[in-house]
Amino acid sequence: MNAVVLSLVAFASTSAGGLCALGFRGHLHLVLGFTAGVLLGVVSFDLLPKSLELSHQLGGSGQAAMVALAGGFLLFHGLKKFVLADHVHAGTCAAGHRPSLGALSAAALIGHSFLDGVGIGLAFQVSQALGLTIAVAVIAHDFCDGLNTVSLMLMHRSTTAHALGMLALDAVAPALGAASTLAYSAPPETLVLYMGFFAGSLLYIGASVILPQARSRAGPAAATSLIGLTALGASFTFGLTQVAH
């Protein structure tokens, strides 16, 4: 039940990101810099160590978790390169501005948000502490998912009403994903792979999606601020994991 409740907080985070894309654009790079740090901190200080620890408890070497991490990173890299395309995340305009392309790209983000909710639910099956930290990571980057969903739709000349409709679907997807885990439990071996895969996907999103977005939205003078906020986000996550454990 905690997973579903926290997924509703992710709903609010996604909605806020989408509304910011419609309105306030001047200081989003600061929020994005902090968000990237939160994701990198979750991977480094909680998700990957927990995956390796669980693997060792099951008699493994941790290699499977690292392979899953690489798989998650490469899969999202491929999705960005061949499905969403670099210009989508960079905010540049593609030729044609087809609403159907915007809807397809937004649909990919909605699918990712559903898997975020699954990740929260499965993490709570391991422990309350892990579930909490994964939820924090999801809530943090769901703000960016909401921002991206609306930006993609508007970039390809979709109407504001259609953009808000896709935002609503993206916002509810994490809660649906978390609710789906109430009907089943994953074996420990599967959780090792899933946590490694999830760590790889968050690592890619933080380092290769959110940080470049923050840099592209900020001027040259803001580089130091972005580095500081990213470090602050990672430190915040480190402190949260120490309190949770």
PLY file of the C-alpha trace (Angstrom):
ply
format ascii 1.0
element vertex 245
property float x
property float y
property float z
element edge 244
property int vertex1
property int vertex2
end_header
0.00 0.00 0.00
2.92 2.35 0.70
4.05 1.90 -2.89
0.69 3.06 -4.24
0.59 6.06 -1.89
4.07 7.19 -2.95
3.11 6.67 -6.58
0.34 9.19 -6.04
3.04 11.64 -4.96
4.78 10.81 -8.24
1.48 11.72 -9.93
1.74 15.19 -8.41
5.40 15.49 -9.42
4.67 14.55 -13.04
1.78 16.99 -13.18
3.94 19.78 -11.76
6.61 19.14 -14.37
4.11 19.30 -17.19
2.55 22.51 -15.90
6.00 24.06 -15.57
6.64 23.23 -19.22
3.51 25.20 -20.07
4.36 28.14 -17.87
7.59 28.77 -15.98
10.70 28.13 -18.05
13.26 30.58 -16.73
14.78 28.52 -13.89
14.04 24.92 -14.83
17.76 24.21 -15.34
18.30 24.54 -11.58
15.60 21.99 -10.79
16.94 19.64 -13.44
20.48 19.87 -12.06
19.31 18.90 -8.57
17.13 16.10 -10.00
20.09 14.59 -11.86
22.04 14.51 -8.61
19.20 12.72 -6.82
19.14 10.01 -9.49
22.90 9.54 -9.48
22.84 9.35 -5.69
20.13 6.67 -5.67
22.15 4.54 -8.10
25.45 4.98 -6.27
24.40 4.90 -2.63
21.39 2.61 -2.51
20.10 0.80 -5.57
23.31 -0.74 -6.91
24.77 -1.59 -3.47
21.47 -3.22 -2.48
21.41 -5.25 -5.69
24.97 -6.47 -5.11
24.24 -7.23 -1.45
21.18 -9.31 -2.35
23.18 -11.13 -5.03
25.88 -12.05 -2.50
23.26 -13.24 -0.02
21.98 -15.61 -2.71
25.48 -16.97 -3.32
26.20 -14.96 -6.46
29.19 -12.80 -7.34
27.19 -9.70 -8.27
28.08 -10.09 -11.93
24.44 -10.58 -12.95
23.51 -7.28 -11.31
26.27 -5.45 -13.21
25.21 -7.05 -16.51
21.64 -5.93 -15.81
22.90 -2.41 -15.07
24.73 -2.29 -18.40
21.63 -3.66 -20.12
19.40 -0.97 -18.60
21.83 1.77 -19.59
22.20 0.52 -23.17
18.47 -0.09 -23.65
17.60 3.49 -22.72
20.47 4.75 -24.83
19.01 2.84 -27.77
15.51 4.16 -27.11
16.79 7.71 -27.09
18.88 7.29 -30.23
16.49 5.28 -32.36
12.99 5.91 -30.98
12.85 9.34 -29.38
15.88 10.75 -31.23
18.42 13.19 -29.83
16.63 16.31 -31.02
13.63 15.47 -28.85
15.61 15.73 -25.61
17.78 18.59 -26.78
14.69 20.67 -27.43
15.49 21.41 -31.07
12.84 21.39 -33.76
12.52 18.44 -36.09
11.42 18.83 -39.66
7.70 18.41 -40.16
6.59 18.87 -36.53
4.22 15.91 -36.82
1.73 15.58 -33.93
1.83 11.78 -34.36
5.58 11.76 -33.62
5.01 13.84 -30.51
2.30 11.44 -29.35
4.53 8.41 -30.01
7.42 9.93 -28.07
5.11 10.88 -25.19
3.69 7.33 -25.20
7.22 5.97 -24.71
7.59 8.20 -21.66
4.25 6.96 -20.31
5.45 3.36 -20.64
8.60 4.29 -18.76
6.53 5.91 -16.00
4.52 2.69 -15.63
7.77 0.76 -15.14
8.81 3.38 -12.57
5.75 2.42 -10.55
6.62 -1.27 -10.90
10.08 -0.42 -9.61
8.62 1.23 -6.51
6.39 -1.76 -5.83
9.17 -4.33 -6.26
11.54 -2.26 -4.09
9.01 -2.34 -1.24
9.00 -6.12 -1.56
12.69 -6.04 -0.61
12.43 -3.52 2.26
10.68 -0.37 3.38
13.95 1.57 3.23
14.70 0.57 -0.36
11.13 1.30 -1.38
11.38 4.78 0.08
14.62 5.68 -1.66
13.45 4.32 -5.02
10.23 6.31 -4.62
12.26 9.48 -4.01
14.21 8.85 -7.22
11.05 8.20 -9.21
9.28 11.26 -7.79
12.30 13.41 -8.63
12.64 12.37 -12.24
8.89 12.13 -12.87
8.95 15.93 -12.72
11.21 15.76 -15.78
8.98 13.13 -17.41
6.00 15.45 -17.08
8.02 18.34 -18.45
9.21 16.23 -21.39
5.76 14.84 -22.16
4.23 18.28 -22.58
7.31 19.68 -24.35
7.30 16.83 -26.88
3.62 17.28 -27.66
3.89 21.05 -28.08
7.13 20.78 -30.05
5.29 18.76 -32.70
2.35 21.17 -32.80
-0.13 19.15 -30.81
-2.89 21.14 -29.14
-2.64 22.14 -25.49
-5.64 19.90 -24.73
-3.90 16.87 -26.26
-0.71 17.69 -24.39
-2.61 17.84 -21.10
-4.32 14.55 -21.92
-0.97 12.80 -22.41
0.30 14.46 -19.23
-2.64 12.96 -17.30
-1.80 9.48 -18.63
1.86 9.94 -17.73
0.95 11.12 -14.23
-1.29 8.14 -13.43
1.07 5.52 -14.94
3.35 5.14 -11.84
0.37 4.45 -9.57
-0.91 1.80 -11.99
2.55 0.21 -12.15
2.86 0.10 -8.37
-0.67 -1.26 -7.99
0.15 -4.09 -10.40
2.81 -5.40 -7.98
0.17 -5.94 -5.30
-0.99 -8.96 -7.31
2.35 -10.77 -7.45
5.74 -11.03 -5.77
9.05 -11.38 -7.56
11.60 -14.04 -6.51
14.87 -12.68 -5.06
16.86 -13.65 -8.16
14.52 -11.57 -10.31
14.82 -8.63 -7.94
18.62 -8.68 -8.30
18.30 -8.34 -12.06
15.50 -5.80 -11.88
17.33 -3.56 -9.41
20.47 -3.70 -11.56
18.45 -2.88 -14.67
16.63 -0.06 -12.89
19.96 1.34 -11.69
21.24 1.36 -15.28
18.16 3.16 -16.55
18.33 5.80 -13.80
22.05 6.28 -14.44
21.37 6.94 -18.11
18.43 9.25 -17.42
20.41 11.31 -14.92
23.70 11.56 -16.81
22.61 11.50 -20.44
19.14 13.04 -20.45
18.52 15.35 -17.51
22.00 16.90 -17.19
22.23 17.74 -20.92
18.75 19.29 -20.68
19.84 21.40 -17.73
22.98 22.50 -19.55
21.07 23.40 -22.71
18.59 25.51 -20.75
21.28 27.34 -18.75
23.76 29.95 -19.90
27.55 29.51 -19.63
27.60 31.40 -16.35
25.31 28.82 -14.73
27.71 25.87 -15.15
29.10 26.17 -11.61
25.60 26.40 -10.16
24.55 23.24 -12.02
27.55 21.30 -10.72
26.82 22.47 -7.19
23.13 21.55 -7.40
23.92 18.13 -8.85
26.32 17.49 -5.97
23.67 18.73 -3.55
21.11 16.33 -5.02
23.51 13.39 -4.64
24.33 14.46 -1.08
20.63 14.70 -0.26
20.13 11.12 -1.44
23.16 9.93 0.54
21.73 11.50 3.69
18.34 9.96 3.03
19.83 6.47 2.64
21.78 6.87 5.90
18.60 7.83 7.77
16.52 5.10 6.10
19.02 2.35 6.95
0 1
1 2
2 3
3 4
4 5
5 6
6 7
7 8
8 9
9 10
10 11
11 12
12 13
13 14
14 15
15 16
16 17
17 18
18 19
19 20
20 21
21 22
22 23
23 24
24 25
25 26
26 27
27 28
28 29
29 30
30 31
31 32
32 33
33 34
34 35
35 36
36 37
37 38
38 39
39 40
40 41
41 42
42 43
43 44
44 45
45 46
46 47
47 48
48 49
49 50
50 51
51 52
52 53
53 54
54 55
55 56
56 57
57 58
58 59
59 60
60 61
61 62
62 63
63 64
64 65
65 66
66 67
67 68
68 69
69 70
70 71
71 72
72 73
73 74
74 75
75 76
76 77
77 78
78 79
79 80
80 81
81 82
82 83
83 84
84 85
85 86
86 87
87 88
88 89
89 90
90 91
91 92
92 93
93 94
94 95
95 96
96 97
97 98
98 99
99 100
100 101
101 102
102 103
103 104
104 105
105 106
106 107
107 108
108 109
109 110
110 111
111 112
112 113
113 114
114 115
115 116
116 117
117 118
118 119
119 120
120 121
121 122
122 123
123 124
124 125
125 126
126 127
127 128
128 129
129 130
130 131
131 132
132 133
133 134
134 135
135 136
136 137
137 138
138 139
139 140
140 141
141 142
142 143
143 144
144 145
145 146
146 147
147 148
148 149
149 150
150 151
151 152
152 153
153 154
154 155
155 156
156 157
157 158
158 159
159 160
160 161
161 162
162 163
163 164
164 165
165 166
166 167
167 168
168 169
169 170
170 171
171 172
172 173
173 174
174 175
175 176
176 177
177 178
178 179
179 180
180 181
181 182
182 183
183 184
184 185
185 186
186 187
187 188
188 189
189 190
190 191
191 192
192 193
193 194
194 195
195 196
196 197
197 198
198 199
199 200
200 201
201 202
202 203
203 204
204 205
205 206
206 207
207 208
208 209
209 210
210 211
211 212
212 213
213 214
214 215
215 216
216 217
217 218
218 219
219 220
220 221
221 222
222 223
223 224
224 225
225 226
226 227
227 228
228 229
229 230
230 231
231 232
232 233
233 234
234 235
235 236
236 237
237 238
238 239
239 240
240 241
241 242
242 243
243 244
